[in-house]
């Protein structure tokens, strides 16, 4: 299996890209395994947060060169149109966006090309200080894929994303975090513990509210204020009927930490 799935008692699941000999390259098999893992988790009512990481030494070194070379050969020699193939390929890995809870990318090593795109598809990112990260597609002669151009512009802003994409340069994790790609940069050995701590904070919040927020942030990112207000009002209307709100208010009055039931 090329994606490990480790369940924790607090509703946190760690997914691990696990093909260290190829530095967790983005292969079809890896994509199938990730899609299957997310499908298994999607309907898990007890799920509260997910951490996505890679088996050291890399998070993911990017696309599978054998696949890229085969597609290039078929296109040149056979006139093959790879559009459908690539769209299906993206979907395997971007299935992490379908999870109903926040996903924290623990970028514990190099994350390059499509490998970084998968991390960009997560909600939050912690990166190793010395990891090399970047979208190097232009240096391969390949247009970015896996949502890279769309995701990066929304995370870094248009001008900074354009510089990354046009040059294809790789930067250290510390610089990437300073530019806003990740919440913070820490030593490589601290990446997973820090990501798990963050996931623990998320898991301690109201599961109903966090799941609502996941959807809100996805649907209102490019919406106008009236649309955002309508979404917030509808979500609060749901909140008023939940046991989570009852527990949260009681905990506030009693000055204790809430224990949310998730309903």
N, C-alpha and C positions, 0 to 999 in steps of 0.2 A: 504494500500500500504506500502511495507516495504522498499522502496527507494523513498525519496523525491527528487523532481526536482524543483529547484528555478532559474529562469532566471533573469539575471541582464541586464540593458540597454546597457552595454558596450560589449556585446558578451560573457560574462562570465556566466557559469552555475554551480551551486552548487548541487552536488548529495549527499544525506545524507542517509547512512545506518540507518534505523529507526525501531529498535526493542529493545528498551532499557531494557525491562523486561528480555530479554535473552542476554543482553549486545551485541546486534547486531551480534548474532551468524550466521555463514555461513550455512543457510538452503537452501533447494532447492527453496523454495518460494522467499527467498531473492535473490538468484542467478537469478531466472526468472525475477524478478523485475529490477535487475541491467542490465541484458541483454536487456530487453525491453527499458529501459531508454537510453542505449547507442545506440540502433538501431534507436530510435527517433532522436538522436542528430547527427548521423553519416553523414547525408546528409544536415545538416543545414549549408548553405553557410555563415551565419552570425556568426557562432560559432568561438570564438577566444581562449578560454581557459576553462578548467573544473577544479573544485575543488571537491575532494572526501573526505567526512568526515563521522563521526558517531554521532548519538544522544548520548549525555553524559549519563552515566559516561565513556563509553568505545568507542574506535574506532571500534574494534571488538574483542571479546574474543576468536574467533576461530571457529573451527568446531562444528557442532551440535552433542552433545553426543548421543542423541537418534538415529540419523542416523548411527553413528559409531557403536553403540552397536548392532543395527539391522543388519548391514552388517557383523559384526563379528559373530553373531549368525547364519545367513544364510550360511556363509562360512564354519563354523564348522559343522553345522548340515545337510546342504543340498549340500555341495560341490560347492556352488555358486562362480562364478568367477566375482569379482567386477571390473575388468579392464575397461570394457566399461562404466559402471556406473560412475566410478571416472573420466574417460576422459571427459564425457559429463558434469559432475559436475564442473570440472576445467574451461571448456569453458564458462560457464555462467558468472563466475566472471572475468576471464581474458579477457572478452569482452571490458574491459576498455582500453586494448592495441590496439583495433581496431579504437578508436577515432582518427580523423585526426589532432587534436590539442593537445598541451601539457596538461597533467593531473597532478595536484598538490595534493598530499595526505596530508590532514590536520589531523595528528594523534593526536587527542585531548585527548586521553585516552589510556588505555591498548590496545595493538595490539599483539595478540598471535597466533601462529600457522598459520592456513589458513587466519586468519584476517590480520596478518602481510604480508602474501604473496600477498594479494590484494594491499596493500600499496607499496610493492616492484614492482608490475607491473606498477605503475604510473611512470611518468617521473621525478618528483621531490617530495621531502618530507620535511615537517616541523613537528617536534615532540614536544610533551609536555615534559618538563624537568623531571617530576616525573612519566611519564607513564612507565609501564613495557612492554617491547617488546622482542620478541624472537620467535624462531621456536622450540617449546618444543616437537616435534614429538617423539624423541628418548626416552623421559621420559614417554610417553604413550605406548611405544612398537609399534609405527607406523612409517613406512617410510615416510619422507616428501612428500608432494604432492603440487598441485597448482603451480608448477614451482618453489617452494621454493629453492631447491638445485641449480637450474640453475641461478635463479635471484640473490640469495645472493652472489654466487661466483663472479658474474660480478660486483656487487656493492662494496663488501668488499675486494675482492681478495680471492684466493684459501685458504690460510692458516687461515685467520681470519674466513672465512665462515665455514671451516671445524671445527674449535673450537666451533662455535655457534651450528652447526648441531650435532656434536658428543655428546656434553654435554647437549644440549637442555636447557641451562640455559636462564633465563630472565635477562635483564639488564635495567637500567633506561634510559630514553630517552636522558638524557645529555651524558651518556657514549656512547650510540648508535650513536649520532650525532658526537661525537669526533672521532669515528672510521670510519665515512664516510657514515653511513646509511642514514642520513638526512642532508639537507643543514644547519640546525640550530635547536637548542632546545630552547624553550621559555616557559614561564609559560602557563599553560593549557588554561587560558582565552584569551591568545594572539595568540593561534595557528591559529584559523580560520581567524581573522583579518590579520595576517601576510601572510597566504596563499592567501587570497584575494588580498592583496597588490602585492604579487608576480605575481598572475594571471593578475592583472591590468597592470603591467609592460610588461608582455608578450602580452596582448591585444593591447597595444599601439605600438607594433612593427608591421612590415609589415606582414599581415596575409598570403600573398602568400609565403613569405620567411619562416615564422614559420612553415607552413604546409610542405613545402619542407624539412626543417630541421628535422621535426619529422620523415619523411621517411628516410632521409639521416642517421640520428643517428641509426635508427633501422636496416638499411641494410648494413652499413659499419663498424659496431662495431667489427666484426671479419674478415674484408676484408683486403687485402694488399693495399699498397699505390696507386698502379696503378688503382685499382678498385675505390678507394676513389676519386682519381683525375678525373677519367672519370665521376663519379657521380656529382662532383662539377662543372665540365665544362658544363655538360648537364643542370644542374639546373641554372647556371648563364646565359646560352643561353636563357632559358625561362624568366629569370628576366629582360633581356634587352628589352623585348617586353611588360612589364607590366606598368600599371598606377602607381603601388606602387613605382617602381624605379623612374619614372618621378617625382612623388611627393617628394620622398626622396631627390633627387638631387636638386630640386627647394628649398626645405626647408633648405638644407645645404647651398646653395648660399645666401639665404635670412636670415639665422641665426635665424630660428624659429623652433618650434616643428612640425614635420610632422603630417599630418592627412591622414593616408593611407586609400584608398577606398577599398582595398582588392581584386583588380583584376589586 
